[in-house]
């Protein structure tokens, strides 16, 4: 820090990337400021993204599925038990579900604010834009403040991509940002876009008994996941009355005032869908339009994203970018680590490269998670592999939980016996995956799992069962 640059680092955005970067720089003894334009720290992740959506999911499950394991064991199917429980308790209202979301958001915001304060990070509220490559102007309530820094991190995240030619009214036509403002649970819903966000919300509303139609240009959703896992996800969502319309696109829409007020969606194929609510989840764009990037010598791509090198450095050497604004993988967990690494590079602290093996979690109902390579990728790369499978219905913990459809598999190199990938669908998938992540990162393989002892009864026993299955196949 010097008189010319009072701050060593200024982070724009307090989501996972900006927050972690600011704390890391502060722990290195640097004077750090963080700029946030929203009402609370936490960024999109806390305001409308990861935390609200995952809390909404848990609220949905608490109203519909929890406490029904023994009823399912008595003969009801996985989907029907949740529906029966919802009928007995009565369908939850939107305010009931969203009350829990508001509670968690407020608590998490206090945790983040306290962490920033404890580390001496100065939080500045307002809209930031570049005046020059080292200077930011923060505007709030008609006031302006200049922040000059030796290094700057852009961690502004993304916002939902607007549907072309379709106005978002917040009532009948919405994006994921407006979910937290719903006044009522729709009886019918069209979700346009079968990416992660679209699939997650489609499954949540289907669990509530909403008739859901999922429309996407691709033939199948989530192509980056293992295809067998996706097939199982589609099967379970269909059991919950989700109708998939693949290789379809919206041609135009109309809103009929009613009563009741409803949307009419016309597809390019000529199909016509009438629904209470339409959720557009057609991707996200970087929230960079108000930053005046040109004043800093930067430019974003057509989707508002910034290009960075392996150190998260932009074309301007002292300006870094991290999190969703740099594109894939656009996960809260990876964004946090990117922010930490960016701060280390900016402050000249030693840092290892970004880890190649990170878990991916899809918080649909049921959960899906993966680490490493899927089967279709290994096949394309001509890597010899063997599959080990475990099914929740064969695992004591799966029986206890009442999850008889969970599916778990590991992929091992046929010759080296190293672990190449783990793919899970079912209860606790996003937690279960971390054992596999550690083994992949440490270069372990089949022999570790054959010798390891896992707590019983736990879902982690899937690792042992799947390893034994793979060993039996390799023995042949």
VOTIDO-926248 format. One line per 4 residues: number of its first residue (from 1); for each residue x negated, y, z negated of N, C-alpha, C. Coordinates in steps of 0.05 Angstrom, whole numbers. Layout:
<sites>
NUM = X Y Z X Y Z X Y Z  ...
</sites>
This chain:
<sites>
1 = -17 -24 0 0 0 0 -17 25 0  -9 45 16 -23 71 16 -3 93 18  -13 118 18 6 141 19 21 142 45  9 132 67 23 132 93 45 111 93
5 = 40 89 80 60 68 79 66 60 50  85 74 37 91 69 9 99 40 3  110 26 23 117 -2 18 99 -21 34  92 -43 22 77 -63 37 95 -78 56
9 = 119 -84 47 138 -98 64 166 -88 59  181 -83 80 210 -78 78 224 -99 94  243 -112 82 259 -133 94 287 -121 101  295 -125 126 322 -116 134 340 -140 133
13 = 358 -141 114 376 -163 110 369 -179 85  390 -186 69 385 -200 44 395 -228 44  398 -240 68 405 -268 70 382 -285 61  383 -311 66 362 -329 57 334 -321 66
17 = 331 -312 91 304 -305 101 294 -279 88  310 -258 88 302 -233 76 297 -235 46  315 -248 33 313 -252 4 287 -266 -4  283 -289 9 259 -305 3 233 -290 10
21 = 233 -276 32 210 -261 40 203 -239 20  224 -225 11 220 -203 -8 209 -213 -34  220 -235 -44 210 -247 -69 181 -257 -66  175 -269 -43 148 -279 -39 128 -257 -38
25 = 135 -235 -24 116 -212 -23 113 -200 -51  134 -198 -66 132 -187 -93 115 -204 -111  117 -231 -108 100 -249 -124 71 -247 -116  65 -237 -92 38 -232 -84 28 -205 -93
29 = 44 -191 -109 36 -165 -120 40 -142 -101  57 -145 -82 62 -124 -62 87 -108 -68  87 -83 -61 111 -66 -65 131 -72 -42  154 -81 -50 173 -92 -30 201 -79 -33
33 = 213 -73 -11 241 -64 -11 257 -82 7  283 -83 1 301 -99 17 326 -82 23  334 -82 49 356 -65 57 380 -84 64  403 -77 53 427 -93 57 451 -74 63
37 = 465 -80 85 487 -62 94 513 -70 82  515 -95 70 541 -104 59 545 -95 31  568 -103 20 575 -94 -7 559 -108 -29  548 -132 -22 532 -147 -41 508 -158 -27
41 = 487 -165 -43 464 -179 -31 472 -208 -25  457 -220 -7 463 -247 1 468 -250 31  473 -228 44 476 -229 73 500 -245 83  500 -251 108 521 -267 121 525 -293 106
45 = 502 -306 98 503 -331 85 522 -331 61  522 -309 46 538 -308 22 565 -295 27  566 -276 46 591 -260 50 612 -275 66  604 -287 88 624 -300 106 615 -327 117
49 = 590 -335 111 579 -358 124 577 -383 107  552 -391 101 547 -417 88 562 -421 62  559 -402 43 570 -406 17 601 -406 17  614 -387 30 643 -388 32 654 -413 46
53 = 641 -421 68 652 -444 82 648 -470 67  625 -473 53 621 -498 38 638 -498 12  643 -474 1 660 -473 -23 689 -479 -14  697 -469 9 724 -474 20 727 -504 23
57 = 707 -517 34 708 -546 38 712 -561 11  697 -553 -9 700 -566 -35 727 -561 -47  738 -537 -43 765 -531 -53 785 -548 -39  782 -551 -13 800 -569 3 800 -597 -8
61 = 776 -608 -13 773 -635 -23 785 -638 -51  781 -617 -67 792 -619 -95 822 -621 -95  835 -608 -75 864 -609 -73 875 -634 -60  859 -647 -44 869 -669 -27 858 -696 -33
65 = 832 -699 -37 820 -725 -38 810 -735 -65  801 -717 -82 789 -725 -107 808 -740 -124  798 -760 -138 814 -775 -156 832 -796 -143  827 -803 -118 844 -821 -104 831 -848 -97
69 = 807 -852 -107 791 -876 -100 807 -902 -106  819 -903 -130 833 -928 -138 858 -931 -122  871 -909 -114 895 -911 -97 887 -923 -70  864 -915 -59 855 -926 -34 849 -955 -37
73 = 837 -962 -59 831 -990 -64 856 -1007 -65  879 -994 -72 904 -1008 -73 918 -1011 -47  905 -1002 -25 917 -1008 1 920 -984 19  918 -959 8 921 -936 26 895 -931 41
77 = 898 -921 66 874 -915 81 861 -890 71  836 -884 81 821 -861 72 836 -836 78  847 -833 102 861 -808 108 888 -807 94  903 -829 93 930 -827 81 929 -822 52
81 = 909 -831 37 908 -827 8 906 -797 3  889 -783 18 887 -754 15 914 -741 21  927 -750 42 953 -738 49 974 -743 27  974 -768 16 993 -774 -6 988 -757 -30
85 = 962 -753 -37 955 -737 -60 964 -709 -56  961 -698 -32 969 -671 -26 999 -668 -29  1014 -689 -20 1044 -687 -22 1052 -687 -51  1039 -704 -68 1047 -705 -96 1042 -678 -110
89 = 1018 -666 -104 1011 -641 -118 1023 -617 -104  1032 -620 -79 1041 -598 -64 1018 -586 -48  1022 -578 -23 1000 -567 -8 989 -542 -20  963 -538 -21 951 -514 -33 957 -490 -15
93 = 959 -467 -27 962 -442 -12 935 -431 -6  934 -413 14 909 -400 21 897 -385 -3  913 -370 -18 902 -356 -42 890 -375 -62  902 -399 -66 891 -418 -85 864 -428 -75
97 = 861 -434 -50 835 -443 -39 814 -421 -40  822 -397 -32 803 -375 -29 795 -363 -56  811 -367 -77 804 -357 -103 777 -369 -112  774 -395 -107 749 -408 -115 726 -397 -98
101 = 731 -391 -73 710 -380 -56 701 -353 -67  719 -336 -74 712 -309 -85 696 -312 -111  704 -331 -128 691 -335 -153 662 -343 -149  657 -362 -131 630 -372 -126 613 -350 -113
105 = 624 -335 -94 609 -314 -81 600 -293 -101  618 -285 -119 611 -265 -139 589 -275 -157  591 -300 -166 570 -311 -184 544 -313 -170  544 -323 -145 519 -326 -130 506 -299 -124
109 = 522 -279 -119 512 -252 -114 497 -242 -139  509 -247 -162 495 -238 -187 469 -253 -191  468 -279 -184 443 -294 -186 422 -282 -168  429 -276 -143 410 -265 -124 401 -238 -133
113 = 419 -221 -141 412 -194 -150 393 -195 -174  398 -213 -192 381 -216 -216 353 -226 -207  352 -244 -188 326 -254 -179 309 -231 -167  322 -216 -150 308 -193 -138 299 -173 -158
117 = 316 -167 -178 308 -148 -199 285 -159 -215  286 -184 -223 265 -196 -240 238 -195 -226  238 -196 -199 213 -196 -184 205 -168 -175  220 -148 -184 213 -120 -177 218 -112 -148
121 = 236 -125 -135 243 -118 -108 264 -96 -108  259 -74 -95 278 -52 -94 299 -57 -72  324 -56 -80 346 -61 -61 358 -34 -53  359 -30 -26 370 -5 -15 394 -13 2
125 = 417 -1 -5 442 -7 10 446 13 32  453 2 56 459 20 78 452 6 105  457 21 126 451 11 153 422 20 161  405 1 168 378 7 175 374 9 205
129 = 357 27 214 349 28 242 321 39 244  307 32 265 279 41 268 278 70 277  260 86 265 253 113 275 227 111 291  209 94 282 185 87 296 176 60 286
133 = 154 49 297 147 21 289 142 17 259  136 37 244 131 34 216 152 47 198  172 59 210 192 75 195 220 66 200  235 61 178 263 55 180 279 78 168
137 = 302 83 180 321 102 169 345 86 159  352 90 134 375 77 122 397 97 117  420 92 129 443 111 126 465 98 110  475 113 90 496 104 73 512 128 63
141 = 538 128 69 555 149 59 547 177 67  538 180 91 530 207 101 502 215 92  488 199 77 461 205 68 441 188 84  416 199 86 395 185 100 371 182 82
145 = 357 160 85 332 156 70 312 142 89  287 152 88 266 139 104 250 119 87  244 96 99 227 76 86 204 71 105  180 76 97 156 71 113 142 47 101
149 = 134 29 118 121 4 108 99 -5 127  79 -18 115 58 -30 131 68 -52 148  87 -68 137 99 -90 152 129 -89 148  143 -99 168 173 -100 167 182 -127 176
153 = 201 -138 162 214 -164 169 243 -159 178  249 -168 201 277 -166 211 291 -193 205  310 -192 187 324 -217 179 354 -210 177  365 -199 199 392 -189 199 413 -210 205
157 = 404 -235 211 423 -256 216 439 -253 242  463 -265 243 479 -265 267 508 -258 260  524 -254 280 553 -251 277 567 -268 298  592 -275 294 606 -292 314 606 -279 341
161 = 601 -294 362 602 -284 389 631 -278 396  637 -254 406 665 -247 412 675 -262 436  700 -272 435 711 -286 458 716 -266 481  707 -272 505 711 -253 527 740 -248 534
165 = 748 -223 533 776 -216 541 797 -223 521  789 -231 497 809 -239 477 805 -222 452  823 -205 444 820 -188 420 823 -204 395  805 -201 376 807 -213 349 825 -196 332
169 = 849 -206 324 867 -190 308 867 -197 279  852 -217 271 850 -224 243 875 -239 232  895 -243 248 920 -256 239 926 -282 255  927 -279 281 932 -302 298 908 -312 313
173 = 890 -293 319 865 -299 333 842 -290 315  825 -309 307 804 -302 287 777 -315 295  756 -306 282 730 -320 282 726 -331 254  703 -344 250 697 -355 223 695 -333 202
177 = 689 -308 210 687 -286 190 714 -281 177  736 -286 191 762 -279 180 775 -302 164  762 -325 162 773 -347 147 778 -339 118  759 -324 107 762 -316 78 784 -296 73
181 = 797 -287 94 819 -268 91 846 -280 99  847 -306 103 872 -319 111 894 -314 90  918 -308 99 941 -304 81 956 -330 77  954 -349 96 969 -374 94 954 -396 110
185 = 958 -421 102 947 -444 116 965 -449 141  953 -449 165 970 -453 189 980 -482 191  1003 -485 202 1014 -512 208 1000 -524 232  991 -507 251 977 -516 275 954 -497 280
189 = 932 -508 290 907 -493 294 894 -502 319  885 -483 336 867 -489 358 839 -478 351  819 -495 352 792 -487 348 778 -488 375  768 -465 384 754 -463 410 724 -464 404
193 = 710 -485 412 682 -488 406 677 -511 387  664 -533 397 659 -556 380 630 -558 371  619 -535 364 593 -535 351 596 -541 321  575 -535 306 576 -541 277 599 -527 263
197 = 602 -501 268 623 -486 254 650 -495 262  654 -499 288 680 -508 297 688 -535 286  669 -554 286 675 -581 276 680 -580 246  664 -565 232 668 -563 203 696 -553 196
201 = 704 -530 207 730 -519 200 753 -536 211  749 -548 235 770 -566 245 776 -589 226  755 -601 215 759 -623 196 771 -614 170  764 -590 161 774 -580 135 804 -575 137
205 = 813 -562 159 841 -556 162 857 -582 167  845 -601 181 859 -626 186 863 -640 159  844 -638 141 847 -651 115 870 -639 99  877 -613 105 900 -600 92 926 -607 105
209 = 925 -623 127 950 -631 140 956 -613 164  939 -594 171 943 -578 195 939 -594 220  956 -591 240 952 -603 266 930 -587 281  908 -600 286 884 -587 298 878 -597 326
213 = 874 -578 344 864 -584 371 837 -571 374  817 -587 381 789 -577 384 782 -577 414  777 -553 424 772 -549 453 743 -542 457  730 -554 476 702 -548 482 695 -555 511
217 = 676 -540 522 668 -545 550 653 -571 553  639 -580 532 624 -604 533 642 -629 530  632 -652 540 648 -676 538 650 -686 510  629 -682 494 629 -691 466 615 -670 449
221 = 623 -668 424 611 -648 406 584 -656 396  569 -636 386 544 -640 371 525 -660 384  518 -654 409 501 -672 424 474 -677 412  465 -659 395 438 -662 383 438 -684 361
225 = 461 -691 351 463 -713 331 461 -740 345  454 -760 329 455 -788 339 482 -794 349  484 -805 373 510 -809 386 528 -828 371  517 -848 358 533 -867 343 546 -853 319
229 = 532 -835 307 542 -820 284 565 -802 294  561 -789 317 581 -771 328 606 -787 334  603 -810 346 626 -827 352 642 -833 327  629 -839 305 643 -845 280 656 -820 269
233 = 643 -797 272 656 -772 263 681 -767 279  680 -770 305 704 -765 322 726 -785 314  719 -810 309 739 -830 301 753 -821 275  737 -813 255 749 -806 230 766 -780 232
237 = 757 -761 248 772 -737 251 798 -742 266  797 -760 286 822 -767 300 842 -780 281  832 -796 262 849 -808 242 863 -787 225  851 -764 224 863 -742 209 878 -722 227
241 = 886 -732 251 902 -717 269 888 -693 282  862 -696 288 848 -676 304 848 -687 333  859 -670 351 860 -677 379 836 -663 393  819 -679 406 796 -669 420 803 -664 449
245 = 796 -640 459 799 -633 487 772 -625 498  757 -646 506 730 -642 518 732 -634 547  710 -621 556 708 -612 584 732 -594 591  739 -577 572 761 -558 576 751 -530 568
249 = 764 -510 579 758 -482 572 783 -466 572  783 -444 557 806 -426 555 806 -408 579  829 -408 593 831 -390 616 842 -363 607  864 -363 591 874 -338 579 892 -345 556
253 = 899 -324 540 916 -328 517 937 -306 515  958 -313 502 979 -294 496 988 -297 467  996 -276 454 1007 -277 427 1036 -269 428  1054 -287 420 1082 -282 419 1090 -274 390
257 = 1102 -251 388 1108 -240 362 1128 -256 346  1144 -271 361 1163 -289 347 1188 -275 336  1198 -281 313 1185 -299 294 1189 -329 301  1169 -346 292 1144 -338 280 1123 -329 300
261 = 1104 -313 291 1082 -304 309 1064 -328 316  1060 -332 342 1044 -355 350 1028 -348 375  1006 -364 379 989 -360 402 995 -381 422  994 -374 448 996 -393 470 970 -393 484
265 = 956 -416 484 930 -419 496 933 -434 522  924 -422 544 925 -435 570 896 -443 577  893 -469 582 867 -480 590 863 -479 620  838 -479 629 833 -478 658 845 -502 672
269 = 849 -524 659 860 -548 671 890 -546 675  902 -525 664 931 -521 665 946 -529 640  932 -542 621 945 -549 596 952 -525 580  974 -527 565 984 -505 549 987 -514 520
273 = 974 -499 501 975 -506 473 987 -482 458  1007 -488 441 1019 -468 424 1010 -473 395  1001 -453 381 991 -457 354 996 -432 337  996 -436 311 999 -414 292 974 -397 291
277 = 951 -410 295 925 -396 292 905 -407 312  888 -389 323 867 -397 341 840 -387 328  822 -405 324 796 -399 313 775 -402 335  762 -379 342 740 -380 362 714 -384 348
281 = 700 -406 355 674 -412 344 655 -420 367  651 -400 385 637 -404 410 608 -396 409  596 -396 385 569 -389 382 566 -363 367  541 -355 362 536 -330 347 514 -314 361
285 = 514 -288 357 495 -270 369 480 -255 347  454 -249 352 438 -235 333 450 -207 327  450 -200 302 462 -174 293 441 -152 295  430 -148 320 408 -130 324 416 -104 338
289 = 442 -102 346 449 -80 364 445 -52 351  447 -50 325 445 -23 312 417 -17 302  397 -33 308 371 -29 296 354 -10 311  362 -1 335 346 17 352 318 4 356
293 = 319 -21 366 294 -36 370 275 -22 389  285 -8 408 268 6 427 249 26 414  257 38 392 240 57 377 216 43 365  219 17 361 197 1 349 181 -14 371
297 = 189 -11 396 175 -25 417 184 -53 421  208 -59 412 219 -87 414 244 -87 430  251 -111 439 277 -115 453 287 -143 446  313 -146 445 326 -172 440 335 -185 466
301 = 340 -211 465 350 -224 489 380 -219 492  392 -233 512 420 -228 518 438 -236 495  429 -253 476 445 -261 453 436 -247 428  421 -225 431 413 -209 408 391 -221 391
305 = 377 -241 401 356 -255 386 328 -244 393  310 -248 374 283 -238 377 264 -261 380  244 -258 398 224 -278 402 201 -274 382  191 -296 371 169 -295 352 149 -317 358
309 = 125 -314 347 105 -335 350 106 -354 326  87 -372 323 87 -391 302 84 -379 274  76 -354 273 74 -340 247 98 -322 242  118 -324 260 143 -307 258 137 -278 263
313 = 116 -273 279 108 -246 287 121 -239 314  132 -216 316 144 -207 342 122 -196 360  130 -184 382 111 -172 401 96 -149 388  107 -137 368 94 -115 353 81 -129 328
317 = 54 -129 326 40 -146 307 49 -143 278  57 -120 269 64 -116 240 94 -120 235  109 -126 256 138 -131 253 144 -161 256  157 -172 237 163 -201 236 193 -204 238
321 = 201 -228 245 230 -235 245 233 -264 236  254 -270 222 259 -297 212 289 -301 207  296 -326 206 324 -333 201 339 -337 227  366 -335 225 383 -340 249 377 -321 272
325 = 366 -298 266 361 -278 288 340 -288 307  324 -308 300 304 -319 318 314 -344 332  338 -353 326 350 -376 340 345 -402 325  345 -424 340 343 -451 328 322 -453 306
329 = 327 -467 284 350 -484 279 374 -470 266  371 -445 258 393 -429 247 407 -443 224  392 -452 205 402 -464 180 394 -446 156  410 -445 136 404 -429 113 377 -438 100
333 = 373 -464 99 349 -475 86 324 -468 102  326 -472 129 302 -466 145 297 -436 147  319 -420 146 315 -391 146 300 -382 121  307 -393 98 293 -387 74 263 -392 76
337 = 256 -415 86 228 -422 89 214 -405 110  228 -399 131 216 -380 151 210 -353 139  228 -343 123 223 -318 110 199 -318 92  196 -340 76 173 -342 58 147 -343 75
341 = 146 -358 96 122 -360 112 116 -334 126  137 -320 136 133 -294 148 120 -274 129  130 -274 104 118 -256 84 89 -263 78  83 -289 77 55 -297 72 37 -287 95
345 = 46 -291 120 30 -282 143 28 -251 143  49 -238 137 48 -208 137 29 -198 115  28 -211 92 11 -202 70 -17 -214 71  -23 -230 91 -49 -243 94 -54 -265 74
349 = -33 -277 64 -36 -300 45 -36 -326 61  -51 -346 51 -52 -372 65 -24 -385 66  -18 -397 89 8 -410 92 5 -433 113  17 -455 107 18 -477 125 38 -472 148
353 = 36 -486 170 56 -483 192 84 -492 182  104 -482 195 131 -490 189 134 -520 192  145 -533 172 147 -563 172 163 -573 196  153 -592 211 169 -602 234 192 -620 226
357 = 192 -631 202 213 -649 194 231 -635 173  254 -626 181 273 -614 163 300 -627 166  316 -628 145 342 -641 146 363 -623 159  381 -635 173 404 -620 184 429 -631 171
361 = 446 -614 161 470 -622 148 495 -610 161  514 -626 167 540 -617 178 561 -621 157  572 -599 146 590 -602 123 619 -605 133  622 -624 151 649 -632 159 661 -650 138
365 = 685 -659 143 697 -681 126 701 -704 145  683 -725 144 662 -730 125 636 -715 131  618 -714 112 592 -701 116 575 -717 135  558 -703 150 539 -715 168 511 -703 162
369 = 490 -719 162 464 -708 159 443 -725 173  421 -713 181 400 -727 195 373 -714 190  352 -731 193 325 -721 193 310 -738 213  292 -726 228 277 -742 248 292 -745 274
373 = 284 -765 289 295 -768 317 319 -785 317  339 -779 335 361 -796 340 354 -818 361  371 -838 363 365 -860 381 361 -851 410  379 -833 420 377 -826 448 351 -811 454
377 = 340 -797 435 314 -783 439 291 -803 440  291 -823 422 271 -843 423 272 -859 448  296 -865 458 299 -880 483 288 -864 506  294 -838 507 284 -821 529 253 -819 529
381 = 241 -820 504 212 -818 502 199 -845 503  215 -866 507 204 -893 510 188 -902 485  198 -895 462 185 -903 437 199 -928 427  184 -950 423 197 -975 414 206 -972 385
385 = 231 -979 379 242 -975 352 261 -998 345  265 -1001 319 285 -1020 309 304 -1005 291  329 -1014 289 349 -1001 273 356 -1017 249  357 -1004 226 367 -1017 201 393 -1003 193
389 = 414 -1018 186 440 -1006 181 450 -1015 153  463 -996 140 478 -1002 115 505 -988 117  525 -1001 107 552 -990 108 561 -986 79  574 -963 74 582 -957 47 600 -979 34
393 = 616 -992 51 634 -1012 40 619 -1036 29  592 -1038 36 576 -1060 26 560 -1051 1  562 -1025 -5 546 -1014 -27 564 -1010 -51  556 -1018 -74 573 -1016 -98 582 -987 -103
397 = 564 -968 -99 572 -940 -104 593 -931 -84  591 -941 -59 611 -935 -39 639 -945 -48  640 -969 -60 665 -980 -69 676 -963 -92  658 -955 -110 666 -938 -133 678 -912 -124
401 = 665 -900 -104 674 -874 -93 699 -877 -75  705 -901 -67 728 -905 -49 722 -897 -21  696 -896 -13 689 -889 14 681 -915 28  699 -926 44 693 -951 58 686 -947 87
405 = 683 -922 95 676 -917 123 649 -904 127  634 -898 105 608 -886 107 589 -905 122  571 -892 137 553 -908 155 525 -895 153  504 -912 150 477 -903 145 458 -919 163
409 = 440 -906 175 420 -922 191 393 -908 191  372 -925 192 345 -916 194 332 -927 220  314 -912 231 301 -920 256 271 -923 249  260 -946 255 232 -952 249 217 -958 275
413 = 191 -950 277 174 -957 299 170 -987 298  174 -1001 320 173 -1030 320 145 -1040 315  125 -1026 323 97 -1035 319 84 -1023 294  88 -997 290 74 -984 268 91 -986 242
417 = 117 -993 244 135 -995 221 140 -969 207  132 -947 219 136 -920 207 165 -912 210  175 -895 192 202 -885 193 204 -862 213  222 -865 232 225 -845 254 249 -827 250
421 = 269 -836 236 293 -820 232 313 -833 214  329 -817 201 351 -826 183 376 -811 191  398 -825 194 423 -813 203 446 -824 185  462 -806 174 482 -814 155 508 -799 160
425 = 531 -813 157 557 -801 156 572 -813 133  583 -795 115 597 -805 92 592 -788 68  604 -796 46 602 -781 21 572 -777 13  565 -752 6 538 -746 -4 517 -748 17
429 = 524 -748 43 503 -751 64 482 -730 62  489 -705 57 470 -683 57 451 -684 33  459 -698 12 441 -703 -11 423 -728 -6  436 -748 4 422 -774 9 399 -772 28
433 = 400 -753 47 381 -751 68 353 -744 58  351 -732 34 325 -721 26 304 -742 20  313 -766 12 294 -788 8 280 -794 34  296 -797 55 285 -802 82 267 -779 91
437 = 275 -755 86 258 -732 93 230 -734 81  229 -741 55 203 -743 42 186 -765 54  198 -788 60 183 -810 70 173 -804 98  189 -791 115 181 -783 142 157 -764 140
441 = 160 -743 123 139 -723 120 113 -734 110  114 -754 93 90 -766 81 79 -789 97  92 -795 120 82 -816 137 88 -844 128  108 -848 111 115 -874 101 132 -890 121
445 = 140 -914 113 155 -930 132 169 -953 118  173 -974 133 190 -996 125 180 -1009 99  154 -1013 97 143 -1027 74 149 -1012 48  150 -985 49 156 -970 25 184 -978 15
449 = 203 -978 33 231 -984 25 235 -1013 16  220 -1032 28 222 -1059 20 212 -1064 -9  192 -1047 -17 181 -1050 -44 194 -1032 -65  208 -1012 -56 219 -992 -75 243 -1003 -90
453 = 246 -992 -114 270 -999 -131 287 -974 -133  312 -976 -127 331 -954 -128 351 -958 -151  359 -936 -163 379 -938 -184 404 -952 -173  417 -968 -191 441 -983 -183 463 -977 -204
457 = 486 -970 -195 495 -967 -168 492 -938 -158  479 -934 -136 477 -907 -123 479 -911 -93  485 -889 -80 485 -889 -50 457 -893 -39  436 -886 -56 409 -889 -47 402 -918 -41
461 = 418 -937 -52 414 -965 -46 416 -971 -16  429 -952 -1 431 -955 28 404 -958 40  384 -944 29 357 -946 40 346 -974 38  351 -987 15 341 -1014 12 356 -1034 31
465 = 382 -1031 32 398 -1049 49 390 -1046 79  388 -1021 87 381 -1016 115 353 -1025 122  334 -1022 103 307 -1031 107 306 -1062 110  321 -1076 93 322 -1105 95 334 -1114 122
469 = 354 -1099 131 366 -1105 157 346 -1102 179  331 -1080 178 310 -1076 199 288 -1097 197  280 -1104 173 260 -1124 170 269 -1151 181  293 -1158 176 304 -1183 187 303 -1183 218
473 = 310 -1161 230 310 -1159 259 281 -1161 270  262 -1147 256 235 -1148 265 223 -1176 262  232 -1191 242 222 -1218 238 230 -1237 260  251 -1230 274 260 -1247 297 242 -1244 321
</sites>
